[in-house]
Amino acid sequence: MKVLHSSCLAALAIGLAACSSGDGATASDDATTAASEANVPQDPLKQAYFGETHLHTGVSIDAFISGNRLTPEDAYRFAKGEEIMVNGSMHKIKRTLDFVAVTDHAEFMGEAYSLMNPGAPGYDDPVATSFREAPDLETALGLYAQYVLTPLAGGGNPHPDFFQGTSAIEATWKKNWEATEKHYVPGKFTTIHAYEFSSAPGGGNLHRNVLFRDNKVPDTPFSSNEGQDPEQLWAWMQVQRDAGMKLFAMPHNSNESKSLDFPEATLSGKPITRKYAARRASMEPLVEMMQIKGNSEVVPDFWPNDEFADFENARSLQDYNGRKYMKQNFVRYGLGRGLKYMADLGVNPFKYGFVGGTDSHNGAPSNVEEDNWTVGSHGMADQTAEIRASAVLEGEMKVSDLNPGAITGVWATSNTRGAIWDSMAAKETFATSGPRIKVRAFAGQGFAPSYDSYAAMVEDG
């Protein structure tokens, strides 16, 4: 077990109305939710709540291709302790979660509607049928390459013929929204509206998970099909903020970023400016430290004196897609580079709080116990122990280098959306590789030399 540590852990269907009470919700629904939240007891000293911030269901096309047919509804049931069919066998989490953000890929969300909903336009298309009925992973990946990856790489239309356009994206986003609303129980179980922006220019990972504070969300999520540059994502996010929505983004897998996550220049090649640094700091308060594809904090290649630096390094990432270990790929480097930007520009773009997720593509949130990780993480790609011992996760890494992932702890006044999101935005978070230890630290000036109680220290902090 490892605590992912920090140099400064903060004390700690269609017709979605972007500025309305949310897709499918009425003013009465909002009032009922607000009343339920208002009745939840608040702890001003805050408690630690544990949950998942990075999860894919069958709505994510890569998860679907690998055999996942679960929905966000199934994921929330699993998080609450219900036994469900995961990757071919009945499975149950050992310890229920306090909160979950399902982060399905925005890219190809419309295709998911045709693939997963009998009777939907495009459902009976021959290509859609072949996607659903692929007998093995090799066949499924071949179809995905033929109809998505090859056109995308060639600059063509990446959407297969059964794609029904924006209306299908809206329909999928609506179904995800409805499941997230249905399973929210203020004070007991929090669901967070979220998705993943999955950009990878030149194979460098620039993925971000985007989380919303409440049920006010835009018509459709912004995907890398609309723009690969995080600056384009931030510009879209600012439009949503201007419309009254509250949202932030979280980078993940900097270990695969080819030095793009903590850069010396913007993706378009321009110098890092104070304006860029300020916008990034506003849009991205948190960074994911670890997930199933390895620890992004530190590796012994560049920090040899750290006795914990060899923890879940996922070293075979270097063997695929032109990726090599670079110091600039790791969060510890980013934290230090951010201090230099602070000195030079007066703004630190990398002043992060930390989260941990799984990035499971099995629809099983925070299934992080090692002795319960019998179902793998990527469908047919790591379905059995035999496969996990010898297979390759297509174009990315050896399956044997995968791990069960990490979990996020959030210090919040209550287990409600607003409280969880606000504390995340304030960086009152921590990550572990699974154990639910409660880590709390305060950093700054002006503290008393000693305290007569924990409560007094927390109040001062």
N, C-alpha and C positions, 0 to 999 in steps of 0.2 A: 504493500500500500504506500502511496506517495501523496503528500499534500502538494498541490500545484501552487507554488509560492510566488510572491511578488516583492519587488523592491519597495513598493508603497501600496499596500492593500487599503483601499479607502475605508474610512469609518463607515468602513466599507459601505339560377336561372336568370335570370336576366332582369335587368331593370334595377340593379343596385344603385341606390341614390348616394352619391359621394358625400353629400353634406347632410344627409338625412340621418335617422336614428339607426340606419344599418339595413342590410339586405334582409328583407322579409320581416323586419321588426316593426312594431307600431309604437306610437307614443305611450300606449298603455304598457306594452312589454318593457320599454325602457324604464318607466316609472316603477314597475314591479321589481326589476333588477336593481334599480337605485335604492328602493326601500329595503330589499334584502341585504344589500351591501351596507346600508346605514345601520342595520341591526346587528352587524357582526362586531363583537367586542374588539377594541383597539388596544394594543399594548404599546405605549409610547417608548418603552425600552427596546422593543422589537424582538421578534423570534426568528429563528432560522427555518426556512421552508426549502424543501428539496424538489427538484423537478428536471424535466427534459426541455432543452432548448434547440434541438436539432434532430428531426425525425422525418422519415419519408414513408408514405403509404403507397398503395397501388396507383394513386393519382399521379405520382412521379413516374414518367414513362420508362426511365431506366429500371426502376423497381418493378414495374409491370412486366417489362421484357424478361426480367430474371425470375418471374413467377409469382410475384406478390399481387394478390387480389383483395387485400384488406383495404378498408376505407378509414378516414379520420374517425368515424363513429367507432370502428373496431379498436383503433388505437386508444381512444379515451376509455373504452370498457376495459382494455388490458391494464391501463394505468391505475384503474380503480380496483384491480385485483381479480377481475373475471378471467377465467380460463378460456382461451380462444385458440383456433387453429393457426399456428405460426410456422411457416416454411415446412409444411407437411406433417406436423405433429401438434397435439394439444399442449399448450404451454401456459404458464402462469408466472407472473412476477412474484418475487419473494416478499417484497415490501411495497405497499402502495405509495403513490406519489402525491405531492401536494399540488403541483401544477404541471401543465404540459403545453408546449407550443409545437404544433404540427407544421413542419416547414416544407411542404411539397414544392417541387421545382415549378416556377412560373412558366418556364419553357415547356411547350407541348402540353400545357394543362387542358387545352381544347381537345386534343386527341384523346385524352383520358375520358372525356365525357362520352365520346362515341365508342370507346373500347369497353367501358365498364357499365353502361346503362342500356339494357335490352330495350329495343324500340326507339332508341335515340337515333337521329339522323346520322347516317354513316356506320351504324352498328353492324349491318349486314354486308358492308363493302368487303370484297374478297381479300384486300390487304389487311383490313382490320380483323377479319376472321382468321387469317393466317397468323397475325400477331397473337391472338388469343389462344390458338390451338397449336402453337409451336411445341413439338414433343420433347425438345431438349434445349439446353442453353446454347449449343452451337447453332442450331437453326434459328433460335430467337435473336441471337446477336447478328447473324447474317442478315436477317430481315431488317434489323435496326440500322445496320451499316448501309444496306441498299437504299432504304427509303428515307433515312434521316441524315446519317453521318456523311455519306458521300456527297449528296446535294449540298449539305452545309459547307463541307470543305471546299467545294468547287464554286462557292459563292452563289449557288442557286437557292431555290425555295426549299427550305428544310422540312416543310410540312407535307406529309403524304396526302394522297388524293382524298382520303376519307375525312380530312380536317374540314370542319364546318365553319371556320372563321371565328370572328370575335364573339359571336353569340354563344358558341360552344365554350370558350374560355369563361365567359360570364356565368354560364350554367354550372360549370365545375366549381368556380369560385363561390357561387351561391351555395352549392351543396356542402362545401367545406365550412362555410360560414354557419349554415344551419346546424351542422353537427357540433361546432364549437359553442354555439349558443345553447344548444340542448343540454350539454353536459356540464355547463358552468353551475356550480353550487357554491355561492359566496360563503366563505368561512370554512368550507370543507374541501373543495376541489376546484381549482382555477384553470380554465382553458383560455389560451391567448391566441387571438387571430394573428396569423403569421404565414410567411412563405419564404422560399429561397430564390435569390437572384444568382444565377449560375454562369458567370462569365469566366472564360479561360482563354484569353488571347495568347496564341502561340503555345498553348498547353500550360501556361502559368495560371495557377488557381487564384482567381479574384472573387470567389464566391462570398456572398453575404446573406445572412438570415435577417429578415425584416420583421419586426414585432410591433403590433399596434396596441395602444393603451386600452381601448374599449372596442365597441362593436361598430364604430364609425370607420368604414373602410372605403377605398375607391372602387370604381366600377370593375376594374381589372388590375392585377398586379403588373408592375413594370418588369420586363424580362430582358435578358441579354439579346434576345432576338430584336428588340427595339434599340439597344445600345449596349456595347460591351464595357464601356468606360464607367467606373464607379462615379465619376463626376456627373455622368448623365443620370445615374440612379439618384444621386443627391439632389440634382436639379428637380427631378420628378418628386422626390420626397418633400422638397420645399414647397412645391405646388400644393401637395396634400396638406402640409402644415398651414399654408396660407388659407386653405379651405376649412380649417378648424380641426383637422385630424392630428393625432399625436403618434409619432412613430420614430423608431431608430433602427439602425442596421448594425450587424456584428460580423466582422470578417472571420473566416475560419480556414483551417488548413494552410496557414502560411508556410508550413513545411513543404508544400507543393507549389509555392507561388513564383518560383524562379526569380526571386528578389523583387517582385512587383508589389508586395504588400507594404513594405516600409521603404519607399523609394527615394531616390535622389532627384527624380524629375517626375512630372505627371506622365500618365500613359501616352499622352500626345507629344511628349518630349519637351514640355515647357518647364522652366525652373519652378521649384516649390516656393510659393509666395505666402505672405501672411494671410491673405484672403483664402487661399487653398487650405492652409493649416487650420484656420478658424472654422471653415465649413466642415472639414473632416472631423474635427473635434466635436462639433455640434451633432453631426449625423451618426458618429460611431463611437459611443462611450465605452463599449465592451469589445473584447476579443476572445475567441474560443481558444483555450489552451491545449485541449486534448480531445480526441475522439477515437473511433475505432481504427482510423488510418494513421494513428500515431500521435505522439506528443509534439506540439509545436513550440514548446517553451525553450528547450535547450538540448544540445547534443554534446557528447564528450569531445568531438572533433575540434570544437572551438572553445569549450569550457572544460578542459581536462581536469581541473582541480575541484570540480563539483562532483562529489561522490554519488549524487543521485542523477547525474546527467545521462546515464545509459538506460533510463526507464522508458520502455515502449517507444523506441526510436523509429520503428518501421523502416529499417535500413534499405529494404529492397525497393523503396520508392525511387532510389537512384538508378535503378536498372531499366527504367521504362520512360518513354516519352521525353527523352532528353533532359530529365531532371537530375541535378546533382546537388549535394549538400552545399549550401552557402550560408555563411554566418548571417547574411541579410534576410534569410528565410525565417528566422526564429524570433519569438516574442521578446526574449531577453535583449536581443540586439535592438529591436524596435523601441523598447523602453528607453534604452540609452540614447538612441538616435533622436528620440523625441525631446530629451533634455537638451541636446545640442540645438535642435530647431528652436526650442524655447529661448535659449541664449541668443540665437541669431535673429529670430523673427518676433520674439515676444509672445509666441503661441506654441503650445505643444500639441501636435496633431495625433500623437500616440500616447496620450495620458489615459490608459485603459484600466477598467475593471476587468475581472476575469470570469468567464463561464466555461463549463465543460458540457459536452453533449456526446451523443452516440453516432449520429449520422446513420443509424440503422435504416436499411432499406427493406426491412421486414415488417414495419408497422408496429414494432414492439418497443415502446418508449422506456428508456433507462433500465434496460435489462442488463445491468452492469455487474451482477455477481458472477464471479468466474465459474463457480460450480453450478451455475444455472444457465450458462451460455452454451446450451446444447443445440440451439437452432441456428447458430451463426448470425449473419447480418445482411447477406446479399442474395437471398433466395437460392436458386439452383447453383450459384457460383460457390457457395460454401455450406451446402445443405447438410453434409455429413462429416464426421470426423476424418474419414478417409480423404475426402475432397479437401478439407481444411489443411491436411498435412502436406498436400502436394500440388494443389492447383494455383493458378495465377488469376488474380482479379483483373479482368481484361484491360491491358494497357496501363496498369497502374502499379501493382505490387504483388508480391507473393501473399496468398491467402494466409499462410502461416504467420505472417507479420501483423495480421489484424489482432485487435484486442477487444474486450467488451465495451470499451469507451469510458466516458466520464459523466459526472453528474454536477449540476449547478446548485449551489446553496445561495439563498437570498435572505438577507436580514430585512424584514418588513413588519409593519405595524399590524397586519392581518393577512390572512390568505384570501385576498381579493385581487381582482385584476389591477385596479388602480394602485394599490399598495405594492404589489409585486413589481409592476412596471416602473413605478416611481423609484423604487429602491434600486432596480437595475439601472435606470437612467442616471442615478446618483452614484453608481459604482459600488453599492453596498452588497457585494457579491463575493463568492469564492468558488473554487472548483476542487473536487477530489476525483481520484480514479475509481470512485464507487462508494467507499465507506462514508457514512453520514456523520462524520465528525463535524463539530461546529467551530469554525475558525473565525476569530474576530480580532481586529487590530485597529489601532488609532494612530495616525501619524500627523504631526504638526507642531506648532509652537504654542506655548502658554498653558500647558497642562500643569495641574498641581503636582508637587513632588511625590505625593502618595494619596491613597484613598482609603476610606474606612469600610467601603463595600463595593461590590461589583456594580450595583445600581448607580452609585455615585460616579464611578468611572465612566459608565455608559452615558449617563446624563451629561457629563462634562464633554465626552467625546462627541 
